[in-house]
Amino acid sequence: METVTLPLDDIDRGLIHALHIDGRVPFRTVAEVLGVSENTVARRYHRMRSAGALRVVGVVNGVVLGHTSWALRLQCTPDAAGALAAALAARPDTSFVHLLSGGTEISCNVQTPSAAERDALLLHKLPRTGRITAVSAHLLLRATALPGDWSGAARLSAEQVARLRPAAPAATPRAPVELGPQDRLMLDLLAHDGRAGYRELAAATGSADSTVKRRLDTLRGSGTLTYAVDISPVTLGFPTEARLWMSVRPSGLAAVAQAMAGHPEVSFAALTTGPSNLVAAVNCRSSDDLCRYLTERVAALDAVRSVETAPVIRTLKRSGSAVGAGAGRVVVPPR
């Protein structure tokens, strides 16, 4: 995925922050908060989306559906890493697919709905790909920081944020959610365009507009569906991105994970299984800022035993994995 950057002014940045708060917020509401016309807001959004700099995507929370989430690290031969990363990015169950370091390591997140699909990927498909030299899989146990909460896009005042925040769903017991064929069609469309209109979604599913709206409200209210702004940190002025794989003393793990969630550089942090028991995504304005972050803020966390830093050199996928029947396949590059 090629990074596209555009010059952003205060209106653009206010719109981006508004979409982080509510991906489907009406442009009319954003215009009232920003003090501009609705046409201006719509024009700015379509400009950024048409340029490929930004899009709103629907994201399925697999935890609500009983899925398990994994962070994968793959070591590859240099000639195969790009093709393998592209193949992983094409799968409907992956997100945040990155080429790291010298271009021989891939990292990505995977949600697996069943043990059989987990084993098919981790024990069969990936190990049989000859150009992969090592696979490390870390079960994500608990996240303390998520991309949607990252402060890098923040621009609006507390009062403006309050006006944009969607109303909390009614406090009713959450019944188990099961996705039917129509749900999957809608979610697949939303994975590409989270602001797709009810009429478009209704046409794709053969339903009435009102039926689609009620179902989306139900999925969102249950926590199954969320909306995310898919935008490169580079566009927001953070060109230095890295993944941290940290080994933390178990007695201090929860405290370190919570402390890192409060760092403005951190857009994702989660407790994991494995010798590296904490993974984090870090966004900085320069390599000097990254150096200061590692040597000052991370170094001050006494429970941290070691840190492995892997710079992101290319991003192939962020949020918005498609939801459909059946998983994708890993394509083995020609030898």
N, C-alpha and C positions, 0 to 999 in steps of 0.2 A: 504494500500500500504506500503510495508516494505521498510524502508530506507536502501539504499545500499551505502556504501562509499568505495572509492578507493584512494590509494595514488596518488596525482596529481603532475606532474612536470610542468616546464614552458611551454613545448609544449602542454600538456593537457589543461592547463589554457588558453593559447593563442587560442587554437582551440575552447574552450567553449565560449570565448569572441567573436570570429569570428562568431560563430553560432548565438549568440545573435544579432549581427549586421545584419546578413542575414542567415536565417535558411537553405536556399538552395544554399548557395555559393558553387561553385565548389571546390573540395578538391585541385585541381591544383592551384587555386588562393590563398587558405589558405597556401599551401606549399611555394609559392613564397614569401608571406608576412612573414612567420615564418622562412624562410631560411632552410627548410628541404625538404625531398622528398615527392612526392605525396603519395607514398606507406606508408610512415610513418604516414602521416595525416589520411589516410583511416584506417590504422591498429589501431591507437589510438581511432578513433571514434567508430569503430566496437567493440573494447575492452570495452569501456565505455557503449555502448548501449547493448551489450550482457550481461554485468553484471547487467543491470537494473539501472545503476547510472545516465543515461542521455538518452534522446531521443528528437528529434525535432518533433513538432506536428503542424499541420495546425489548426488555430483557426478562427472561424467565428465571425466577428464583427457584432453582432446583431443590433447595433445602425443604421448601414447603411441599414439594412433590415426593420427598423421600430419596432424592438423588444424593450422591456423595461427590464432593469436589476435591480435585487433585491439582497439585502444582507439579508439572513435569519439567525435567531438565534432560535434554538429549545432546550428547556429544556426537558430532558427525565429521565425515571427511569434508574438506573444504569445497570440493566440487559438487557436493550433494545438498549442502545445508539450505540453500535457497529454494530448491525444488521441494524438499521435505517440509520446510516451513510453510510454503504455499499450499501443499497438500493438507497439512494440519489446519491451516486457516480456512480451508474449504469445508471442513467438517462442521456439522451443525452443533456439535457438543463442545466446541472449543471457544476460548476467548483469550484475549491478550497474548497473541502469538508474536514473539520477538526473536530476532537474531541478536546474539550477544557477543561481547568481547571481540575476538578476531574473526568472527563469522563462522566459527565451527561449533557454536553452541546455540541451541534453540530452547526457549522457555515458553510455556503456555499453561493455561488453566483448562481443565477438562471436567465436565459434569457427567457422571455415569449413572443412568437410572437403575441399573441392576448389576449384580456381581458378574453375571455372564458377559455383559457388554464391557465391564471393566477388564475382565480377564482377556477378552478377545483383543482389546487394544494393548494392554500392558504386557500380556504374556505371549501373545501370538503375532499380531500384526507388526508392532514395532521391533521386537527382537529378530524377526525374520527379514527386516530391511537391512541388507548387507552394508549399506553406507553409514548406519548408525553404530557407533563404537561403544556407547554406554548410555544407559537409561536410568534415571533416578526419579522415583515417584514419591511425592510427599502428600499424605492425606491432610487436607486443610481442616483443622479442628475448630477454630474460632477466629473470626475476623474482628479486629478492633478498629480498623480504618478501611473505608471503602471509597472507590473513585468518585462516587457521587457526592461525597462529603468533603472532598479536597478543597482547600481554601484558595487554590491557584486561580480560580475563576471568580472569586468574590469581588464585588464592586459596589453592591447596593447597601443602603443603610438598613439597620434593624427594622425600622418602620416599613420600608419598602419590602423587605423580605416577608414580614408578617402579612402584608396585603396580597402577596403572591402565593403564599403557602396554601396548598389545597386543604380543604376541610377533612378532618379525620373521619374515617368510616364509622358508622354506627357500631356501638359496642355490643356485638352479638357473638355467640360462640362460633368459632371457626370450624366448619365441617371439612372433612378431607376433600381435597380438590382432585377431580379426575378430568383430564383433557380429552375431549372428543375430537372427531375429525374436523368439525367446523372451528373449534378452538385452535387447532394446529394451523389451519389455513390462515386464520386471523393473525396468529402470533408470527407466522412466517412473513406475512406482509409487514407487520410492525417491526420485525427485526431489521428490515431494510428502510422503513420510514415510519417512525413512531408517531408521526403526526398525520398519518393516512386518515382520510375522512370516513365518517360512518357510512356514507353512501358507497365508497369504494370497497370498504370491508364487507358491507352487506352484499354487494354484487359478487364478490369473490366467494362468499359462503352460501349464497342463495337465501339469505335471511332478510328480514325487515330491518330498517335503520334502528328502530327502537329496540329490537331484540339484540342487535350488536352492542348498542350502548349499555344495555342492562348487563350483558355478559362481561363486557370489559370492566364495568364498575365492580362486578363481583370478583373478577380475577385480580383487579387492583386492590380492592378492599381486603382480600384474603392474603395479600402479600405475594401472590403467585406472579403477578406482572408488575414490573416497575419500568420507568422510563429513564434513559441515560443520555447525556450529551456526548456523542462520539466526536472528540476534538483532540488534535495533537497538542501536547504540552508546549511544543515549539510555537504554535500559533499564539499561545498565551504568554510567550516570553520565557519559556523554560526549556532551552535546547539540550540541556545535559540531563539525561535520564539514565537511571541505573537500577539494577535489582540487587538487593542485599540478601545474602544467605547467612544467617547468624546462628551461632551456637551460644545458648544462654543457659546459665545455671538453672535447673528446674525450679528451685525455690524462689527465684526471682523472675521467672518467665512471664507470668501474668502482669507483673508490675512494669516490666520493660515494654511489653507489647502495648500496654495502656499509655505509657509515657510517650512512645513513638507515635501513637495515634494523635497526640497533641502537637507534634512537630509539623509546622506548615510545609515542610519539604516532602512529607510522606503522604502519598495518595492511596496506599494500600499496605496493610500489615495484618498478618495472620499467624496464629500458632499452628505448627505442623508437626507431623511425625518425622522421625529420622534424626541423624546427628546434627543437622542444621534445623533447629526446632522453631525458628522464626524467620519468615520471609517478608520482605518489605519492598515496595516500589517507591523510589525517591526521584523527585524532579527539582532541578536546580537551574539557576540562571547562567552558570558557567562552571568550568572544571574547578576553578578556585573555590567557588561556593560549595561544591561537592566535597572538596578537600577539607574545608572548614567544618562542614557538617559531620564528616567522619571523625575528624581529629578533636573536635570540641564537644558536639552534642552527643554523638554515639559513644565516644570515649568516656564520657562522664557517667555512663550507665554501668555501675560496678558489676552487675551480674553477667555482662556480656563477656564471653570467653574468647570468641573469635568472630571475625566478619570477613566474608568473601564478597567482593564488590565486582559486579559484571555490568559494564556499560552497555546500554541498548544502542545498537548501531542501525537497526532497521525494524520498524513495526509493520507487521502484515495484517494485524487484526487487533481491534480493541473490543468494545462491548458489542452486543447485538448478534450473538450467534443464532442462526436460524433453527427453528423447531420444526421437525418433520418426521415422517415415519422412516425409521432406519437410519443408521449412522453412515457417515461418509467412509471413504477408504483411503488408506495411505498408499500413495503412488510411489513406487520405487524408481528412482532415476536410472536410466540406462547405464550399464557398466562401460 
